[in-house]
Amino acid sequence: MMILKDVLKLPTALFILFLLCSCGHNNHNDYDVYLLIGQSNMAGRGPLSREDTTTIEDGVYLLNAEDLPEPAKAPFNRYSTIRKDLSIQGENPARSFASAMRAHNGRPVLLVVNARGGSSISSWLKDAPAPAERPQYYSEAVRRTKQALQYGELKAILWHQGESDSDSTRAAAYLDRIQKLASDLRTDLCNGEAVPFIVGEILRTHDNAAIFNPVINQASALIPNSACVNSEGLVALPDNLHFDTASQLELGKRYAQELIWLTF
């Protein structure tokens, strides 16, 4: 049995693992695991206050750089292995989504957030080449989620992406690509089980919203056990591309509501 002075000498990753084991947080069914992927609105660009960067609440965890659960705090895309600079990561749907799911069923939540701003859906496909000097997006989402599955069960995949594919040419190819993405993720993460796959509209004020949002809504009709979150009434930052902080929080609640309607 380890005594306190020995525990305190452990490297950081081992010390965290020791704490998790000691507190009973490494049993397979401890957590409901959720994978959050996509481009910048899933990465989060909503401005954060100092209060926003504190631990959000008991029972909500984030998979960290050592692939261990730690108490979650914004920015939730901080440990993404494919993200842009940490300084531009902001509020995303994770906070309010996790809080809503925790309130709904009382289960501990483990978030795997691995988004990349500016990424197209083609760059997320299983057979896409790895970008220069970064890991391949799909393989990293799968790898990190499998690490999280040591601690719990995958309950849903949340996808928010589309601004990079919102012109008429790319939108025309989107349905085939998103169906392939959903199918491959389900195969590689849960042996083909139709784990809920929740997608979201881009801002309705976006220049190409009238082209893209009808497509993403069709995706939820074509993919089994899936749903689409609407962005009605949500507000953009001045760039008319990214949701503001309040709208990101509302978006997360809508993701949770769609999942609850779909599965409970």
Summary of the structure (lengths in Angstrom):
residues: 264
radius of gyration: 18.1
end to end distance: 43.2
largest distance: 63.9
contacts: 920
relative contact order: 0.16
helix: 43%
strand: 16%
